[in-house]
Amino acid sequence: MSASERREAVLAAAMVEFAQGGFAGTSTEAIARRVGVSQPYLFRLFPTKKAIFLAACERCFDQVEQTFAKAVEGRHGVDALRAMGRAYDSLLTDRQMLLMQLQTWALACQDEEVREVSRARFRRLWGFVQRRTGLSSLEVMRFISTAMLLNVVAALGLPSDVKTLAESFDQSANASIERSD
C-alpha cells in the first residue's frame, strides 16, 4: 500500500474509533491496530492524535458536502434543498458518521483547534447550500437547524418522520400532565 492509501485507511479506522470512543477515549494504538500498522508509522502519516482527529472531522464534512453535491446535480432552489434533505436522511442511517459528527461538536466545545476547523467547515457547508439553492440565509438556517435536530433524533433512536415524532412527544407530554395531576 502506498502512503496515500495508508493515510486513507488510517482515516477510515480513526472515524470508527473516534466515533465509538471520542477523542479522549481513543488511543492511537487502537487506530494503528485497526489499520494494521505500527504506532510509529501512524505518526509518520499524522504528527499527532489531534491531527488524526482533525483530518477525520474534515472527512466527515467532506462526506456531507459530497453527498449534497451529488444530490443537487441539475437542481436549484427548493428542489435542490429537498434533494439535499433526502440525501442527508441517508447519512443519518450511517451510525459511524452520525457519532463522528456528535463527537466533533462535543470536542469543539472545549478545544479551540477543533472549534476552528468545525467553524470553517460549517461556514463552507452553509455557503455551499446557499449557493446551490439560491435561498436566503434564513431558509438555509432552517434547513441546517432541521438537520441538527435530526442528528439528535437519530442519536436517540426516535422516529424521524416529523408527524410520528410530534405524536410521540404529544403522547409523552399528555402522560406527564396526567401523572402530575
N, CA and C atoms as a LAMMPS dump frame, in Angstrom:
ITEM: TIMESTEP
0
ITEM: NUMBER OF ATOMS
543
ITEM: BOX BOUNDS ff ff ff
-5.0000000000000000e+02 5.0000000000000000e+02
-5.0000000000000000e+02 5.0000000000000000e+02
-5.0000000000000000e+02 5.0000000000000000e+02
ITEM: ATOMS id mol type element x y z
1 1 1 N 0.841 -1.186 0
2 1 2 C 0 0 0
3 1 3 C 0.884 1.246 0
4 2 1 N 0.478 2.243 -0.757
5 2 2 C 1.226 3.498 -0.774
6 2 3 C 0.915 4.286 0.506
7 3 1 N 1.72 5.3 0.773
8 3 2 C 1.479 6.15 1.944
9 3 3 C 0.112 6.819 1.846
10 4 1 N -0.269 7.208 0.646
11 4 2 C -1.578 7.836 0.43
12 4 3 C -2.708 6.862 0.765
13 5 1 N -2.563 5.619 0.326
14 5 2 C -3.579 4.601 0.624
15 5 3 C -3.612 4.291 2.125
16 6 1 N -2.439 4.251 2.748
17 6 2 C -2.385 4.013 4.203
18 6 3 C -3.046 5.168 4.958
19 7 1 N -2.802 6.376 4.467
20 7 2 C -3.403 7.553 5.091
21 7 3 C -4.934 7.447 5.047
22 8 1 N -5.462 7.029 3.908
23 8 2 C -6.905 6.833 3.774
24 8 3 C -7.397 5.748 4.72
25 9 1 N -6.64 4.681 4.84
26 9 2 C -7.017 3.587 5.749
27 9 3 C -7.003 4.072 7.2
28 10 1 N -6.017 4.895 7.54
29 10 2 C -5.947 5.443 8.898
30 10 3 C -7.164 6.313 9.173
31 11 1 N -7.545 7.146 8.214
32 11 2 C -8.724 7.999 8.418
33 11 3 C -10 7.182 8.582
34 12 1 N -10.137 6.143 7.788
35 12 2 C -11.322 5.287 7.92
36 12 3 C -11.346 4.626 9.302
37 13 1 N -10.21 4.132 9.742
38 13 2 C -10.125 3.496 11.059
39 13 3 C -10.345 4.515 12.169
40 14 1 N -9.776 5.694 11.996
41 14 2 C -9.909 6.741 13.011
42 14 3 C -11.367 7.154 13.17
43 15 1 N -12.087 7.237 12.067
44 15 2 C -13.505 7.609 12.174
45 15 3 C -14.279 6.578 12.983
46 16 1 N -13.975 5.317 12.787
47 16 2 C -14.645 4.265 13.565
48 16 3 C -14.279 4.392 15.041
49 17 1 N -12.995 4.5 15.311
50 17 2 C -12.536 4.556 16.705
51 17 3 C -13.004 5.823 17.419
52 18 1 N -12.855 6.994 16.781
53 18 2 C -13.29 8.247 17.404
54 18 3 C -14.805 8.286 17.562
55 19 1 N -15.542 7.743 16.611
56 19 2 C -16.996 7.708 16.72
57 19 3 C -17.413 6.919 17.954
58 20 1 N -16.708 5.833 18.221
59 20 2 C -17.058 4.979 19.362
60 20 3 C -16.546 5.536 20.685
61 21 1 N -15.313 6.047 20.697
62 21 2 C -14.699 6.414 21.962
63 21 3 C -14.466 7.886 22.197
64 22 1 N -14.748 8.719 21.198
65 22 2 C -14.434 10.133 21.337
66 22 3 C -12.937 10.347 21.272
67 23 1 N -12.531 11.595 21.388
68 23 2 C -11.111 11.914 21.296
69 23 3 C -10.344 11.358 22.488
70 24 1 N -10.804 11.663 23.686
71 24 2 C -10.087 11.247 24.891
72 24 3 C -10.084 9.733 25.068
73 25 1 N -11.153 9.085 24.657
74 25 2 C -11.277 7.65 24.875
75 25 3 C -10.699 6.784 23.772
76 26 1 N -10.066 7.391 22.784
77 26 2 C -9.499 6.632 21.673
78 26 3 C -7.983 6.718 21.72
79 27 1 N -7.351 5.581 21.645
80 27 2 C -5.884 5.572 21.626
81 27 3 C -5.376 5.454 20.196
82 28 1 N -4.219 6.011 19.97
83 28 2 C -3.604 5.862 18.65
84 28 3 C -3.226 4.404 18.426
85 29 1 N -2.988 3.68 19.5
86 29 2 C -2.699 2.253 19.391
87 29 3 C -3.889 1.511 18.776
88 30 1 N -5.11 1.862 19.207
89 30 2 C -6.314 1.219 18.66
90 30 3 C -6.476 1.531 17.175
91 31 1 N -6.187 2.774 16.795
92 31 2 C -6.288 3.151 15.38
93 31 3 C -5.256 2.379 14.571
94 32 1 N -4.019 2.36 15.055
95 32 2 C -2.939 1.645 14.349
96 32 3 C -3.272 0.158 14.216
97 33 1 N -3.773 -0.419 15.291
98 33 2 C -4.123 -1.85 15.282
99 33 3 C -5.223 -2.128 14.246
100 34 1 N -6.23 -1.26 14.201
101 34 2 C -7.335 -1.443 13.259
102 34 3 C -6.829 -1.392 11.807
103 35 1 N -5.828 -0.537 11.547
104 35 2 C -5.277 -0.401 10.195
105 35 3 C -4.256 -1.497 9.893
106 36 1 N -3.621 -2 10.957
107 36 2 C -2.569 -2.995 10.759
108 36 3 C -1.203 -2.367 10.533
109 37 1 N -0.972 -1.216 11.183
110 37 2 C 0.334 -0.552 11.106
111 37 3 C 0.842 -0.312 12.516
112 38 1 N 2.093 0.036 12.626
113 38 2 C 2.657 0.357 13.938
114 38 3 C 2.331 1.809 14.298
115 39 1 N 2.382 2.115 15.59
116 39 2 C 2.164 3.497 16.012
117 39 3 C 3.212 4.44 15.401
118 40 1 N 4.493 4.044 15.382
119 40 2 C 5.47 4.941 14.753
120 40 3 C 5.124 5.249 13.291
121 41 1 N 4.615 4.266 12.556
122 41 2 C 4.223 4.503 11.17
123 41 3 C 3.02 5.452 11.12
124 42 1 N 2.088 5.248 12.033
125 42 2 C 0.919 6.119 12.121
126 42 3 C 1.366 7.57 12.285
127 43 1 N 2.377 7.79 13.141
128 43 2 C 2.852 9.144 13.393
129 43 3 C 3.734 9.694 12.269
130 44 1 N 4.126 8.852 11.348
131 44 2 C 4.781 9.365 10.133
132 44 3 C 3.719 9.926 9.178
133 45 1 N 2.533 9.369 9.249
134 45 2 C 1.439 9.842 8.398
135 45 3 C 0.759 11.083 8.983
136 46 1 N 0.605 11.097 10.303
137 46 2 C -0.028 12.194 11.026
138 46 3 C 0.84 12.505 12.234
139 47 1 N 1.215 13.745 12.447
140 47 2 C 2.165 14.056 13.523
141 47 3 C 1.625 13.853 14.941
142 48 1 N 0.293 13.97 15.112
143 48 2 C -0.293 13.85 16.451
144 48 3 C -1.667 13.187 16.368
145 49 1 N -2.144 12.761 17.52
146 49 2 C -3.51 12.233 17.608
147 49 3 C -4.51 13.315 17.21
148 50 1 N -4.266 14.549 17.63
149 50 2 C -5.147 15.662 17.277
150 50 3 C -5.2 15.845 15.773
151 51 1 N -4.067 15.689 15.087
152 51 2 C -4.044 15.826 13.628
153 51 3 C -4.91 14.748 12.975
154 52 1 N -4.899 13.565 13.546
155 52 2 C -5.748 12.484 13.02
156 52 3 C -7.22 12.85 13.228
157 53 1 N -7.545 13.341 14.426
158 53 2 C -8.932 13.711 14.715
159 53 3 C -9.4 14.826 13.784
160 54 1 N -8.562 15.838 13.6
161 54 2 C -8.937 16.948 12.727
162 54 3 C -9.142 16.481 11.288
163 55 1 N -8.295 15.571 10.828
164 55 2 C -8.461 15.022 9.473
165 55 3 C -9.759 14.215 9.382
166 56 1 N -10.107 13.508 10.453
167 56 2 C -11.368 12.754 10.48
168 56 3 C -12.563 13.72 10.467
169 57 1 N -12.446 14.845 11.168
170 57 2 C -13.5 15.878 11.136
171 57 3 C -13.676 16.392 9.718
172 58 1 N -12.565 16.701 9.071
173 58 2 C -12.608 17.186 7.695
174 58 3 C -13.282 16.149 6.796
175 59 1 N -12.929 14.886 6.991
176 59 2 C -13.506 13.804 6.197
177 59 3 C -15.017 13.744 6.384
178 60 1 N -15.465 13.938 7.595
179 60 2 C -16.893 13.922 7.907
180 60 3 C -17.609 15.042 7.147
181 61 1 N -17.081 16.244 7.214
182 61 2 C -17.665 17.366 6.475
183 61 3 C -17.605 17.127 4.97
184 62 1 N -16.481 16.569 4.5
185 62 2 C -16.351 16.252 3.069
186 62 3 C -17.47 15.323 2.62
187 63 1 N -17.749 14.319 3.448
188 63 2 C -18.774 13.342 3.105
189 63 3 C -20.15 13.999 2.981
190 64 1 N -20.468 14.899 3.899
191 64 2 C -21.752 15.607 3.826
192 64 3 C -21.791 16.46 2.562
193 65 1 N -20.73 17.212 2.323
194 65 2 C -20.699 18.093 1.16
195 65 3 C -20.78 17.301 -0.146
196 66 1 N -20.067 16.197 -0.236
197 66 2 C -20.112 15.369 -1.44
198 66 3 C -21.506 14.769 -1.642
199 67 1 N -22.128 14.37 -0.551
200 67 2 C -23.49 13.823 -0.627
201 67 3 C -24.454 14.887 -1.134
202 68 1 N -24.329 16.102 -0.614
203 68 2 C -25.178 17.199 -1.072
204 68 3 C -24.911 17.522 -2.537
205 69 1 N -23.644 17.57 -2.923
206 69 2 C -23.291 17.916 -4.308
207 69 3 C -23.895 16.915 -5.289
208 70 1 N -23.821 15.659 -4.96
209 70 2 C -24.396 14.631 -5.821
210 70 3 C -25.92 14.773 -5.894
211 71 1 N -26.52 15.1 -4.757
212 71 2 C -27.985 15.206 -4.693
213 71 3 C -28.53 16.381 -5.505
214 72 1 N -27.781 17.464 -5.601
215 72 2 C -28.321 18.672 -6.242
216 72 3 C -27.997 18.791 -7.727
217 73 1 N -27.314 17.797 -8.276
218 73 2 C -26.966 17.875 -9.698
219 73 3 C -28.212 18.176 -10.528
220 74 1 N -28.169 19.279 -11.277
221 74 2 C -29.277 19.65 -12.151
222 74 3 C -30.456 20.28 -11.437
223 75 1 N -30.316 20.575 -10.165
224 75 2 C -31.434 21.15 -9.4
225 75 3 C -31.043 22.525 -8.871
226 76 1 N -32.054 23.306 -8.527
227 76 2 C -31.833 24.622 -7.935
228 76 3 C -33.029 24.959 -7.046
229 77 1 N -32.838 25.9 -6.176
230 77 2 C -33.919 26.378 -5.324
231 77 3 C -34.426 25.322 -4.354
232 78 1 N -35.718 25.361 -4.116
233 78 2 C -36.339 24.449 -3.155
234 78 3 C -36.151 22.995 -3.583
235 79 1 N -36.165 22.741 -4.886
236 79 2 C -35.951 21.386 -5.387
237 79 3 C -34.577 20.86 -4.949
238 80 1 N -33.56 21.711 -5.035
239 80 2 C -32.213 21.326 -4.602
240 80 3 C -32.184 21.106 -3.095
241 81 1 N -32.855 21.972 -2.358
242 81 2 C -32.888 21.841 -0.902
243 81 3 C -33.547 20.531 -0.482
244 82 1 N -34.65 20.204 -1.126
245 82 2 C -35.338 18.936 -0.808
246 82 3 C -34.46 17.739 -1.143
247 83 1 N -33.742 17.827 -2.249
248 83 2 C -32.837 16.73 -2.629
249 83 3 C -31.726 16.569 -1.591
250 84 1 N -31.194 17.686 -1.094
251 84 2 C -30.174 17.608 -0.041
252 84 3 C -30.761 17.009 1.234
253 85 1 N -31.991 17.375 1.557
254 85 2 C -32.643 16.822 2.744
255 85 3 C -32.81 15.32 2.65
256 86 1 N -33.252 14.841 1.486
257 86 2 C -33.388 13.388 1.298
258 86 3 C -32.026 12.705 1.39
259 87 1 N -31.018 13.33 0.823
260 87 2 C -29.674 12.756 0.861
261 87 3 C -29.143 12.725 2.293
262 88 1 N -29.458 13.764 3.062
263 88 2 C -28.992 13.799 4.451
264 88 3 C -29.64 12.693 5.267
265 89 1 N -30.889 12.386 4.968
266 89 2 C -31.562 11.269 5.65
267 89 3 C -30.746 9.981 5.512
268 90 1 N -30.177 9.777 4.323
269 90 2 C -29.377 8.554 4.123
270 90 3 C -28.121 8.585 4.976
271 91 1 N -27.545 9.763 5.21
272 91 2 C -26.359 9.853 6.068
273 91 3 C -26.703 9.529 7.522
274 92 1 N -27.921 9.847 7.928
275 92 2 C -28.314 9.607 9.315
276 92 3 C -28.381 8.121 9.654
277 93 1 N -28.491 7.279 8.641
278 93 2 C -28.509 5.834 8.909
279 93 3 C -27.102 5.287 9.097
280 94 1 N -26.09 6.094 8.787
281 94 2 C -24.689 5.702 8.972
282 94 3 C -24.29 6.074 10.403
283 95 1 N -24.404 5.122 11.301
284 95 2 C -24.187 5.386 12.731
285 95 3 C -22.792 5.952 13
286 96 1 N -21.795 5.435 12.313
287 96 2 C -20.425 5.908 12.493
288 96 3 C -20.317 7.384 12.127
289 97 1 N -20.907 7.757 11.015
290 97 2 C -20.892 9.146 10.562
291 97 3 C -21.605 10.042 11.569
292 98 1 N -22.758 9.613 12.021
293 98 2 C -23.528 10.367 12.996
294 98 3 C -22.73 10.574 14.28
295 99 1 N -22.153 9.494 14.794
296 99 2 C -21.395 9.594 16.035
297 99 3 C -20.15 10.453 15.877
298 100 1 N -19.501 10.376 14.721
299 100 2 C -18.321 11.212 14.479
300 100 3 C -18.717 12.683 14.481
301 101 1 N -19.861 13.004 13.885
302 101 2 C -20.343 14.392 13.929
303 101 3 C -20.579 14.83 15.377
304 102 1 N -21.238 13.997 16.147
305 102 2 C -21.545 14.357 17.531
306 102 3 C -20.268 14.49 18.363
307 103 1 N -19.289 13.616 18.114
308 103 2 C -18.005 13.718 18.825
309 103 3 C -17.293 15.021 18.451
310 104 1 N -17.411 15.41 17.192
311 104 2 C -16.789 16.661 16.743
312 104 3 C -17.396 17.848 17.479
313 105 1 N -18.73 17.905 17.522
314 105 2 C -19.383 19.03 18.204
315 105 3 C -19.029 19.04 19.686
316 106 1 N -18.99 17.869 20.296
317 106 2 C -18.665 17.8 21.728
318 106 3 C -17.252 18.312 21.998
319 107 1 N -16.286 17.888 21.213
320 107 2 C -14.908 18.331 21.438
321 107 3 C -14.734 19.803 21.071
322 108 1 N -15.49 20.28 20.08
323 108 2 C -15.403 21.691 19.691
324 108 3 C -15.793 22.619 20.842
325 109 1 N -16.581 22.119 21.769
326 109 2 C -16.985 22.929 22.918
327 109 3 C -15.807 23.281 23.817
328 110 1 N -14.765 22.455 23.797
329 110 2 C -13.654 22.676 24.715
330 110 3 C -12.292 22.813 24.046
331 111 1 N -12.203 22.54 22.767
332 111 2 C -10.907 22.564 22.085
333 111 3 C -10.922 23.588 20.95
334 112 1 N -10.077 24.585 21.053
335 112 2 C -10.077 25.683 20.086
336 112 3 C -9.732 25.226 18.674
337 113 1 N -8.793 24.304 18.515
338 113 2 C -8.435 23.84 17.162
339 113 3 C -9.611 23.135 16.487
340 114 1 N -10.269 22.276 17.219
341 114 2 C -11.426 21.562 16.676
342 114 3 C -12.544 22.555 16.394
343 115 1 N -12.718 23.514 17.288
344 115 2 C -13.74 24.54 17.087
345 115 3 C -13.465 25.329 15.805
346 116 1 N -12.209 25.703 15.567
347 116 2 C -11.875 26.486 14.369
348 116 3 C -12.101 25.692 13.088
349 117 1 N -11.678 24.434 13.078
350 117 2 C -11.916 23.592 11.899
351 117 3 C -13.417 23.415 11.681
352 118 1 N -14.141 23.158 12.759
353 118 2 C -15.591 22.969 12.656
354 118 3 C -16.288 24.23 12.167
355 119 1 N -15.878 25.381 12.692
356 119 2 C -16.466 26.644 12.238
357 119 3 C -16.237 26.855 10.746
358 120 1 N -14.986 26.684 10.341
359 120 2 C -14.642 26.911 8.93
360 120 3 C -15.433 25.97 8.02
361 121 1 N -15.512 24.708 8.388
362 121 2 C -16.221 23.742 7.546
363 121 3 C -17.725 23.945 7.604
364 122 1 N -18.239 24.359 8.757
365 122 2 C -19.663 24.643 8.884
366 122 3 C -20.031 25.817 7.982
367 123 1 N -19.199 26.864 8.015
368 123 2 C -19.429 28.022 7.141
369 123 3 C -19.378 27.609 5.674
370 124 1 N -18.412 26.773 5.342
371 124 2 C -18.275 26.314 3.961
372 124 3 C -19.519 25.533 3.523
373 125 1 N -20.01 24.644 4.403
374 125 2 C -21.198 23.862 4.092
375 125 3 C -22.42 24.777 3.944
376 126 1 N -22.56 25.727 4.847
377 126 2 C -23.646 26.71 4.782
378 126 3 C -23.593 27.442 3.442
379 127 1 N -22.403 27.922 3.068
380 127 2 C -22.236 28.632 1.802
381 127 3 C -22.569 27.761 0.609
382 128 1 N -22.169 26.494 0.684
383 128 2 C -22.476 25.556 -0.394
384 128 3 C -23.993 25.443 -0.57
385 129 1 N -24.698 25.233 0.538
386 129 2 C -26.165 25.103 0.48
387 129 3 C -26.775 26.375 -0.088
388 130 1 N -26.293 27.518 0.362
389 130 2 C -26.861 28.779 -0.108
390 130 3 C -26.586 28.999 -1.604
391 131 1 N -25.362 28.733 -2.033
392 131 2 C -25.03 28.909 -3.457
393 131 3 C -25.821 27.967 -4.346
394 132 1 N -25.939 26.715 -3.927
395 132 2 C -26.597 25.716 -4.771
396 132 3 C -28.112 25.851 -4.798
397 133 1 N -28.685 26.489 -3.764
398 133 2 C -30.138 26.65 -3.74
399 133 3 C -30.571 28.054 -4.127
400 134 1 N -29.713 29.035 -3.872
401 134 2 C -30.093 30.419 -4.11
402 134 3 C -31.073 30.938 -3.076
403 135 1 N -31.236 30.222 -1.988
404 135 2 C -32.206 30.613 -0.962
405 135 3 C -31.59 31.586 0.036
406 136 1 N -32.432 32.219 0.814
407 136 2 C -31.982 33.208 1.793
408 136 3 C -31.241 32.541 2.948
409 137 1 N -30.513 33.36 3.688
410 137 2 C -29.809 32.861 4.874
411 137 3 C -30.779 32.254 5.88
412 138 1 N -31.947 32.864 6.019
413 138 2 C -32.952 32.342 6.952
414 138 3 C -33.428 30.96 6.522
415 139 1 N -33.667 30.773 5.226
416 139 2 C -34.105 29.462 4.736
417 139 3 C -33.003 28.411 4.905
418 140 1 N -31.78 28.804 4.672
419 140 2 C -30.65 27.885 4.859
420 140 3 C -30.51 27.546 6.339
421 141 1 N -30.692 28.543 7.205
422 141 2 C -30.615 28.296 8.645
423 141 3 C -31.678 27.292 9.077
424 142 1 N -32.879 27.421 8.553
425 142 2 C -33.947 26.463 8.889
426 142 3 C -33.562 25.055 8.448
427 143 1 N -33 24.961 7.246
428 143 2 C -32.584 23.663 6.725
429 143 3 C -31.507 23.036 7.62
430 144 1 N -30.494 23.812 7.947
431 144 2 C -29.384 23.281 8.749
432 144 3 C -29.835 22.994 10.177
433 145 1 N -30.694 23.832 10.73
434 145 2 C -31.169 23.56 12.092
435 145 3 C -32.034 22.303 12.122
436 146 1 N -32.775 22.067 11.067
437 146 2 C -33.548 20.825 10.978
438 146 3 C -32.607 19.627 10.908
439 147 1 N -31.526 19.756 10.134
440 147 2 C -30.552 18.664 10.049
441 147 3 C -29.935 18.389 11.41
442 148 1 N -29.634 19.438 12.172
443 148 2 C -29.051 19.246 13.509
444 148 3 C -30.061 18.565 14.444
445 149 1 N -31.318 18.959 14.353
446 149 2 C -32.362 18.293 15.143
447 149 3 C -32.437 16.82 14.754
448 150 1 N -32.364 16.541 13.467
449 150 2 C -32.425 15.153 13.011
450 150 3 C -31.223 14.343 13.506
451 151 1 N -30.062 14.997 13.676
452 151 2 C -28.913 14.31 14.282
453 151 3 C -29.277 13.811 15.682
454 152 1 N -29.885 14.691 16.461
455 152 2 C -30.274 14.321 17.822
456 152 3 C -31.342 13.234 17.784
457 153 1 N -32.326 13.39 16.923
458 153 2 C -33.398 12.399 16.788
459 153 3 C -32.799 11.029 16.441
460 154 1 N -31.876 11.009 15.489
461 154 2 C -31.243 9.738 15.09
462 154 3 C -30.401 9.167 16.223
463 155 1 N -29.651 10.022 16.909
464 155 2 C -28.804 9.545 18.008
465 155 3 C -29.636 8.925 19.122
466 156 1 N -30.815 9.492 19.368
467 156 2 C -31.69 8.99 20.433
468 156 3 C -32.585 7.842 19.987
469 157 1 N -32.544 7.541 18.685
470 157 2 C -33.369 6.454 18.168
471 157 3 C -34.846 6.788 18.125
472 158 1 N -35.165 8.069 17.988
473 158 2 C -36.557 8.496 17.893
474 158 3 C -37.023 8.37 16.443
475 159 1 N -38.335 8.347 16.218
476 159 2 C -38.814 8.268 14.828
477 159 3 C -38.46 9.545 14.073
478 160 1 N -37.947 9.4 12.854
479 160 2 C -37.528 10.573 12.091
480 160 3 C -38.668 11.206 11.311
481 161 1 N -39.76 10.488 11.136
482 161 2 C -40.934 11.063 10.483
483 161 3 C -41.49 12.141 11.409
484 162 1 N -41.584 13.358 10.917
485 162 2 C -41.971 14.502 11.742
486 162 3 C -43.315 14.289 12.413
487 163 1 N -44.283 13.779 11.674
488 163 2 C -45.621 13.572 12.243
489 163 3 C -45.563 12.54 13.372
490 164 1 N -44.889 11.435 13.146
491 164 2 C -44.77 10.393 14.172
492 164 3 C -44.006 10.921 15.386
493 165 1 N -42.938 11.666 15.136
494 165 2 C -42.158 12.242 16.234
495 165 3 C -43.027 13.189 17.063
496 166 1 N -43.752 14.075 16.391
497 166 2 C -44.617 15.025 17.099
498 166 3 C -45.679 14.293 17.911
499 167 1 N -46.275 13.253 17.312
500 167 2 C -47.308 12.485 18.026
501 167 3 C -46.718 11.801 19.258
502 168 1 N -45.508 11.251 19.133
503 168 2 C -44.903 10.569 20.279
504 168 3 C -44.596 11.566 21.395
505 169 1 N -44.187 12.789 21.043
506 169 2 C -43.939 13.798 22.066
507 169 3 C -45.244 14.305 22.663
508 170 1 N -46.297 14.427 21.845
509 170 2 C -47.601 14.828 22.37
510 170 3 C -48.105 13.802 23.384
511 171 1 N -47.992 12.507 23.043
512 171 2 C -48.429 11.44 23.95
513 171 3 C -47.618 11.484 25.243
514 172 1 N -46.307 11.693 25.113
515 172 2 C -45.435 11.754 26.277
516 172 3 C -45.796 12.946 27.159
517 173 1 N -46.048 14.108 26.536
518 173 2 C -46.422 15.302 27.293
519 173 3 C -47.746 15.109 28.006
520 174 1 N -48.731 14.499 27.309
521 174 2 C -50.034 14.248 27.92
522 174 3 C -49.908 13.295 29.093
523 175 1 N -49.067 12.269 28.957
524 175 2 C -48.865 11.313 30.057
525 175 3 C -48.221 12.006 31.248
526 176 1 N -47.28 12.917 30.998
527 176 2 C -46.629 13.646 32.077
528 176 3 C -47.614 14.54 32.801
529 177 1 N -48.501 15.181 32.036
530 177 2 C -49.513 16.072 32.639
531 177 3 C -50.471 15.251 33.487
532 178 1 N -50.896 14.083 32.99
533 178 2 C -51.823 13.236 33.754
534 178 3 C -51.175 12.74 35.037
535 179 1 N -49.872 12.417 35.002
536 179 2 C -49.188 11.949 36.205
537 179 3 C -49.058 13.061 37.238
538 180 1 N -48.909 14.302 36.79
539 180 2 C -48.729 15.413 37.73
540 180 3 C -50.049 15.866 38.338
541 181 1 N -51.176 15.476 37.706
542 181 2 C -52.492 15.862 38.249
543 181 3 C -52.809 15.005 39.402
